[in-house]
């Protein structure tokens, strides 16, 4: 269920970024760049956490 909430939040953020871009409703280009950068950094952090959480599983399933 937490995974579903994460996906919903991610999709909402993407939708908001698309709205800002298409409507041109951001105060400045820097504001839009900051919003996109924050999203991309959070995505990178999320992917790294997923990979780190899978490492122990891989180690158990593929012992040396």
N, C-alpha and C positions, 0 to 999 in steps of 0.2 A: 504494500500500500504506500509506503514511503517513496518507493521508486516512481509510482504513478504521480504522486504530488510533485516530485522533482521534474518529471517530464512536462507536467502541466505548467509549472512555473517557468521552465525553459521556453516552452512554446509561447507563453504570454510575453516574455521578454523579447523574443524574436518578433512577435506581432507588433509590439510597441516600437521597436527599432524600425521596422518597416513603415509604420505609420509616420514616425518622425521624418523619415527620409522622403516618402512620397508626398506628404503634405508640406514639407519644408517648414515644419512648425518648431524647429529647434532655434534657440536664441542666437547661436553662433555655430560655425563649423567646428570650433574647438569643443563645444558642448556635445555635438553629435559624435565626434571622434572619441571623446572620453567615454561616452555611453557604449560605443562599439568596442573600444579597448577593454572596458570593464567586463563586458559580456565574454569576449574572447579569452581573457585571463581566467574567468571563472570556469569556462569550458575546459581550458587546458588543465586547471587544477582538478576538476572533476574526473577527467580522463586519467590523470596521473594517479588519483586515489583509487579508481577502479582497477588499474593495472597493479598497483601495490597490493590491493586486497586479493587479487588472483594469484600472486606469486606463491603464497603458502600452499594453495590448492595445486598449483602446477608442480611444486616440489614434492608433494605427497604422491601425486599421480605419476611422476616421472623421477623416481629416485636415481641417484648416481650409481 
